[in-house]
Amino acid sequence: MADIGKTYQAKHRYAPMSARKIRPYADLVRGKFADEALELLSCYPSRGARLIEAVVNSALANAQDQRAGNIADLEVIDIRIDGGPVARRFRPKSRGASSIYLKRSSHITVIVG
């Protein structure tokens, strides 16, 4: 485990996917070194893995911008997947009725240090 000194973070707000579908990939990379996390995520074909991979890359770019020492030593300290706003849509059903379905979104926060 790396020493928790300076931390760098990145967020993807309003990601167009349910938090429930993304959380398993967040649990997979939490506590791992950043390069190992990116390697793990690239092996999964899921869109949730692509979203998390993009945010981890962004956090590493933020660390590089702020002149962090060795980027290879950074580890994913915390990764949070919170629920975002829910859009309600209507779909026609039988006999003139309508049904509501929910288009969920989520907020992804990655902290590396």
Buried (B, 14 or more C-beta within 10 A) or exposed (E): EEEEEEBBBBBBEEBEBBBEBBBEBBEBBBEBBBBEBBEBBEEBEBEBBBBBBBBBBBBBEBBEEEEBEEBEEBBBBBBBBEEBEEEEEEEEEEEEEEEEEEEBBBBBBBBBB
